[in-house]
Amino acid sequence: MKSEKDVPTVLYDVPGPRARRRNLLWTVLFLLALAAVVWWVVAGLAAKNQLEWSKWAPFFTDPRVWETYILPALGNTVIAAGLAMVIALPLGAFLGISRLSDHRAVRGAAGTVVEFFRAIPVLILMLFANAAYSEFTDISPDTRPLYAVVTGLVLYNASVLAEVVRAGILALPSGQTDAAKAIGMRKGQTMAYVLLPQSVTAMLPALVSQLVVIVKDTALGGAMLGFSELLASVRPMSANYGANTIACFTVVAVIFVVLNFALTTFASWLERRLRRGKRSTGAVVGVEAVEELAVPGDAPGDTRGAGRGDATGDRPDRRDAP
């Protein structure tokens, strides 16, 4: 008689003794290889004196590192990413909905914009935007990198978000649209009150992933345009605190991880809240609301509907007919 461990599951067969030994062997080999890589990295850093306490001490003992370099750069990163998110989200939703339009001109124009800007690397968009602002505007050179970074992020990510929105709406059952049409809703009302609210929950993971990309792509502006964002603060910090490049990169990487983790955590909480709201029961209609919605003559003792041939008037019941 087979035990529960030997019974095949729906997705795969439970491994036998030889397969389990083989899996264990591969796991041990992988852990040994990983430990060897970690030891090689640590030994290399120690040989270059990058693990000395003097390299890491400023981040724990000197507040000027945070006040002069990290916090202002973090503020610039948050400002650029926040502006890009605020502009790209509604613009992406507008382009995604426009691609579903019944009008061929609107659908074609939105599709051209989306496909064009989605095909260009975001760094090239930033460089073009910076050159355009320098040539055709009077924006100060100090703030021009911020404008260029936000412009590049908006153009690229709005195109990607447009496809996310379009895919989320198309993923809904066609019965949702048919039901909205059956009760007389126009297409704009169907999109605003039926399709978009239901597709937001399904689109949320992809939207959050793209928002995380926006936060990370702000570093491109610091690398190519001189935008004083978080990653760009590594060079002056390392120059003023004893060439502690590894320590600076590590601290900046941890800040990026914390920032994106906070964004992902908030999105996960919002998704759970939306799903709980959909699972909740509908509102109970009170007696007063029913009386307001009732057709005159439906209420007991009300004879205003009599003689109109309605359900409460003089129309005979077919079951009573001879």
C-alpha positions in Angstrom: 0.0 0.0 0.0 1.4 3.4 -1.0 1.9 6.1 1.6 0.7 9.6 1.2 4.3 10.7 0.2 4.2 8.3 -2.8 0.8 9.4 -4.1 1.3 11.6 -7.2 -0.1 15.2 -6.9 -2.0 17.0 -9.5 1.0 19.0 -10.8 3.9 16.6 -10.4 5.0 13.2 -9.1 6.4 13.0 -5.7 10.2 12.3 -6.0 11.4 8.9 -5.0 14.4 8.0 -2.9 16.9 8.5 -5.7 15.4 11.8 -6.8 15.5 13.0 -3.2 19.1 12.1 -2.8 19.9 13.8 -6.1 18.1 17.0 -5.1 19.9 17.0 -1.7 23.2 16.6 -3.5 22.5 19.5 -5.9 21.3 21.7 -2.9 24.5 21.0 -1.0 26.7 21.8 -4.1 24.8 25.0 -4.7 25.2 26.1 -1.1 28.9 25.3 -1.2 29.3 27.3 -4.5 27.4 30.2 -3.0 29.6 30.2 0.1 32.7 30.1 -2.1 31.5 33.2 -4.0 30.7 35.1 -0.8 34.1 34.2 0.7 35.8 35.4 -2.6 34.0 38.7 -2.5 34.7 39.3 1.2 38.3 38.3 0.8 38.7 40.7 -2.1 37.1 43.6 -0.2 39.3 42.9 2.9 42.4 42.9 0.7 41.4 46.3 -0.6 40.8 47.5 3.0 37.2 48.2 2.2 35.9 46.4 5.3 37.8 48.6 7.8 35.6 50.4 10.3 37.0 53.7 9.2 35.3 53.3 5.9 31.9 52.7 7.4 32.1 54.8 10.6 31.0 58.2 8.9 27.6 56.8 8.3 27.1 56.0 12.0 29.1 58.8 13.7 29.1 61.8 11.4 25.7 63.4 10.7 27.2 65.7 8.1 27.2 62.7 5.7 23.4 62.5 5.8 22.8 66.2 6.0 25.1 67.2 3.2 24.9 64.3 0.8 22.4 61.5 1.4 19.2 63.3 2.5 19.3 66.1 -0.2 20.0 63.5 -2.8 17.2 61.3 -1.5 14.9 64.3 -1.6 15.7 64.9 -5.3 15.1 61.2 -6.1 11.7 61.3 -4.3 10.7 64.5 -6.1 11.7 63.3 -9.5 10.0 59.9 -9.0 6.9 61.4 -7.4 6.4 63.9 -10.3 6.9 61.2 -12.8 4.4 58.9 -11.1 1.8 61.6 -10.7 2.0 62.6 -14.4 2.6 59.1 -15.9 -0.3 57.3 -14.2 -3.2 59.4 -15.6 -1.4 59.9 -18.9 -0.9 56.1 -19.2 -4.6 55.5 -18.3 -5.7 58.0 -20.9 -3.6 56.4 -23.6 -4.6 52.9 -22.7 -8.3 53.8 -22.8 -7.8 55.7 -26.1 -6.4 52.5 -27.6 -9.7 50.9 -27.0 -11.7 53.7 -28.6 -14.3 53.0 -31.3 -12.9 55.8 -33.4 -10.1 54.7 -35.7 -8.3 58.1 -35.6 -8.2 58.2 -31.8 -7.2 54.5 -31.6 -4.4 55.0 -34.2 -3.0 58.2 -32.7 -2.8 56.6 -29.2 -1.3 53.5 -30.6 1.4 55.4 -32.5 2.4 57.4 -29.4 2.5 54.3 -27.2 4.6 52.2 -29.6 7.0 55.1 -30.4 7.9 56.1 -26.9 7.9 52.5 -25.6 10.5 51.5 -28.2 13.0 54.2 -27.2 15.3 53.7 -24.2 14.4 56.0 -21.3 18.0 57.3 -21.2 17.8 58.6 -24.8 14.5 60.2 -24.0 16.2 62.0 -21.0 19.1 63.2 -23.2 16.7 64.4 -26.0 14.6 66.2 -23.4 17.6 67.9 -21.8 18.8 69.1 -25.3 15.3 70.3 -26.1 15.0 72.3 -22.9 18.5 73.8 -23.4 17.7 74.8 -27.0 14.1 76.0 -26.9 13.4 77.1 -23.3 14.9 79.5 -20.7 14.9 76.9 -17.9 17.9 77.4 -15.5 20.7 74.9 -16.0 20.5 74.0 -12.3 16.9 72.7 -12.6 17.1 71.5 -16.2 18.3 68.0 -15.3 15.2 67.5 -13.1 12.9 68.5 -16.0 14.7 66.2 -18.4 14.6 63.3 -16.0 10.9 63.7 -15.3 10.1 64.1 -19.0 12.0 61.0 -20.0 10.4 58.9 -17.2 6.9 60.2 -18.0 7.1 59.5 -21.8 8.5 56.0 -21.4 6.5 54.8 -18.4 3.2 56.3 -19.5 3.5 54.2 -22.7 4.2 51.1 -20.7 1.4 51.8 -18.3 -1.0 52.4 -21.2 -0.4 48.8 -22.2 -0.9 47.6 -18.7 -4.3 49.5 -18.5 -5.4 48.2 -21.9 -4.5 44.6 -21.0 -6.3 44.9 -17.6 -9.5 46.1 -19.2 -9.4 43.5 -22.0 -8.9 40.8 -19.4 -12.4 41.4 -17.9 -15.2 39.2 -19.1 -17.2 40.6 -22.0 -20.4 40.1 -19.9 -19.5 43.1 -17.8 -19.8 45.4 -20.9 -22.9 43.6 -22.1 -24.6 44.0 -18.7 -23.7 47.7 -18.6 -25.2 48.2 -22.1 -28.3 46.3 -21.1 -29.1 48.8 -18.4 -28.5 51.8 -20.8 -25.1 52.9 -19.8 -23.0 54.8 -22.3 -19.5 53.7 -23.2 -17.9 56.4 -21.0 -20.0 55.4 -18.1 -19.2 51.8 -18.6 -15.5 52.5 -18.6 -15.6 54.8 -15.6 -18.0 52.9 -13.4 -17.8 49.3 -14.5 -14.5 48.3 -16.3 -11.9 50.5 -14.6 -12.8 49.9 -11.0 -12.8 46.1 -11.6 -9.5 46.1 -13.5 -7.6 48.2 -11.0 -7.1 45.3 -8.6 -5.8 43.0 -11.4 -3.5 45.7 -12.8 -2.1 46.7 -9.4 0.9 44.3 -9.3 2.0 45.4 -12.7 1.5 49.0 -11.9 3.6 48.7 -8.7 6.4 47.0 -10.7 6.5 49.9 -13.1 6.5 52.5 -10.3 9.5 50.7 -8.8 11.2 51.0 -12.2 10.5 54.8 -12.1 12.3 55.1 -8.8 15.3 53.1 -10.0 15.5 54.9 -13.3 16.1 58.3 -11.7 19.7 57.1 -11.3 20.1 57.5 -15.0 19.8 61.2 -14.7 22.6 61.3 -12.2 24.9 59.2 -14.4 24.4 61.1 -17.6 22.8 64.5 -16.9 24.4 65.5 -13.6 21.2 65.3 -11.7 22.0 65.3 -8.0 20.0 62.2 -7.1 20.8 59.4 -4.7 23.3 57.5 -6.8 25.1 60.6 -7.8 25.9 61.4 -4.2 28.3 58.4 -4.0 31.2 60.2 -5.8 31.4 63.3 -3.6 30.9 61.2 -0.5 33.7 58.8 -1.5 36.0 61.7 -2.3 35.5 63.4 1.1 35.5 60.3 3.3 38.6 58.3 2.4 37.6 56.6 -0.9 35.0 54.4 0.8 33.3 53.6 -2.5 32.0 50.2 -1.5 30.5 51.6 1.8 28.8 54.4 -0.1 27.4 52.1 -2.7 26.1 49.7 -0.1 24.4 52.4 1.9 22.7 53.9 -1.2 21.6 50.4 -2.3 20.1 49.8 1.1 18.2 53.1 0.8 16.9 52.1 -2.6 15.7 48.7 -1.2 13.9 50.4 1.7 12.3 52.9 -0.5 11.0 50.4 -3.0 10.0 48.0 -0.3 7.9 50.7 1.3 6.2 51.4 -2.0 5.6 47.7 -2.6 4.2 47.2 0.9 1.8 50.1 0.5 0.6 48.7 -2.8 0.1 45.2 -1.2 -1.9 46.7 1.6 -4.0 48.6 -0.9 -4.6 45.5 -3.0 -5.7 43.5 0.0 -8.1 46.3 1.0 -9.6 46.5 -2.5 -10.1 42.7 -2.6 -11.7 42.7 0.8 -14.0 45.5 -0.4 -15.1 43.4 -3.4 -15.8 40.3 -1.2 -18.0 42.3 1.2 -21.7 42.1 0.9 -23.7 44.8 -0.8 -25.6 47.5 1.1 -29.0 46.8 2.4 -31.7 49.0 0.9 -34.0 50.4 3.6 -37.8 50.6 3.6 -37.7 54.3 2.9 -35.5 53.8 -0.2 -37.9 51.1 -1.5 -40.9 53.4 -1.1 -39.1 56.2 -3.0 -38.3 53.9 -5.8 -41.7 52.2 -5.9 -44.1 52.9 -8.8 -47.2 54.8 -7.7 -49.9 52.3 -7.1 -47.5 49.6 -5.8 -48.0 50.6 -2.2 -50.8 49.0 -0.3 -54.0 51.1 -0.4 -52.6 53.2 -3.2 -55.1 53.2 -6.1 -53.3 55.8 -8.3 -52.0 53.0 -10.5 -55.4 51.6 -11.1 -56.9 51.7 -14.5 -53.5 52.0 -16.2 -53.2 48.4 -17.2 -50.1 47.8 -15.0 -49.3 45.0 -12.6 -51.3 46.7 -9.8 -54.1 48.0 -11.9 -57.0 46.3 -13.7 -55.0 43.9 -15.8 -56.3 40.4 -15.0 -54.0 37.6 -14.0 -53.6 35.1 -16.7 -53.8 32.3 -14.2 -57.3 33.4 -13.3 -58.5 33.5 -16.9 -60.9 30.7 -17.9 
